[in-house]
Amino acid sequence: MLINRRKFLRSSGQVGLGVAVSGPVHGLLNRATTAAQPGAAAGYGPLVDDPKGMLALPEGFSYRVVTQAGKTRLYSDHASPGIHDGAAAFPAPDGNVLVVLNHEVRGGPDDDGAVPHLRGYTWREDAGGGCTVVKTTPDGKLIWETIALAGTSTNCAGGVTPWGTWLTCEETDKDGHGYVFEVDPVDLQANRDPQPIKALGRFVHEACCVDPDTLTIYLTEDTSNPYGTVYRWTPPTGFRGRSGALKALDAGAGELAAMAAADRSGKVVADLDQADTVGTSYTVTWVPVTDRDAARGPVRSLDGITRAKKLEGAWWADHDGAPGAYLVSSFSDSHRGQIWHYDPTASTLTLTTVFAVEADGETVEAPDNIVAAPFGGLIVSTDGDGDNHLAGVADDGTAYPIARSQMGSEFTGPTFSPDGTVLFAGIQQPGTLFAITGPWQAGAEAGQSVSAEKGMPQGALSQGSKAGTEWGSTSRDQGAARRSERDAS
């Protein structure tokens, strides 16, 4: 493989950072941790209502509005699109930050919040979803926003790649949609002539994460009739991870398979909802998908697989020292939700967190998007029937609130800046991107262990490695955004 795990973790700023949600935090490279001093429970204290009616945050935290649907402008002078969902932040070559932002528009190009169709960057004329790239200063101040992908549908979540790109997922399998597309946040010209990655299947895609050792991709499916499942795509021999390589593959490249989790008796678990105890563990096998383009019906109709009502976020990180895929089952137990960790070495799926919890006067439940925090643990956005939050998940598996939406819509796409100081997150409708800052390290010291490596700043977590000549083009500047939008329709 082109990229090994050590190179990925070092270049993405993940060396030595603790990630765990039950038991002690371990470094991502199994380095010794620095124990936190005894103190208060993890978290930042009660949330303070915002007089502007946007975000309730703990004392000492603040936010900046980065983009707003219909208010901020694209380079093409169109209004910024809305219906924000999954996102990821990457380092810009000039020291600024690039945020790739999904727009989960389910209708056509004339719908509210639709991504304007841009010549050369539009897949189909009938759809209004897509992605923009937002450039900010290191502290989250907007520099520009430009179109990276248009003409797709229901762009929900996605995942980052070790080579520094974003995989955006269509959360629908209607009307010939249901694919994954790759977006390069730095080399905007690489996004011309968008093509679906058919090797990753056509289904109701939610999110994905990539094993940096093997470049295996794990994908979640959020749907019903029947419920969705977790898929694993194993790349073909000789596959080299770099921008544009996935869309160049044949539709049948590699192997796509669906998860079958079995209990101790060997019986396949039909629905992950049946587990309610942290530490529950299943043995996983994988059932090959023979009709990955769903020509004969939904690929999830396979017999003998494990499903869940709402499979949501995915993120690659260690759990108790074992690298693997964190997977979110959001609707478990009347929409309270679960977080699972799949260990590919042991072929086990382990329940690490169960929602809901009461903390600082807030009910935290229904996890959705997920990301590893630079100070240890996880950050999740929630999408429930009551108040919606950004929440942290501490070492003991409990959740605590970081922010509450006062805008009547769910949080989406939490992602940290490359230096770990800014948490970018969206409110879905009509669509607002925020940059949240505050004493992140204080919460970690209160209830979580933290590890660090010499020369690596605390919290330096980036959701993708810096692009370089080994993985693709490095010719990037602000003018690329202008060039990409000068033919906007």
Secondary structure, DSSP 8 states (H G I E B T S, - for coil): ----HHHHHHHTT-TT-B--SSSS--BTT----B---S-S-SS---EE--TTSSEEEETT-EEEEEEETTTSB-TTS-B----EEEEEEEE-TTS-EEEEEEE---S-TTSTT----BTTSBS-TT--EEEEEEEE-TT--EEEEEEEEEEES-EEEEEE-TTS-EEEEE---STT---EEEE-SS-GGGGSS----GGG-SS-EEEEEE-TTT--EEEEE--TTTTB-EEEEE--TT----TTTTTTS-TT-SEEEEEEEE-TTS-B-SBGGG--STT-EEEEEEEE-S-TT-TTS-GGG-SS--BBS-EEEEEEEEETTEEEEEEEE-SHHHHT-EEEEEETTTTEEEEEEE--EEETTEEE--EEEEEE-TTSSEEEEE--SS--EEEEE-TTS-EEEEEEE-SSS-EEEEEE-TTSS-EEEEETTTTEEEEEES-HHHHHHHH--B---TT--TT---SS----TTTS-----HHHHHHHHTTB-
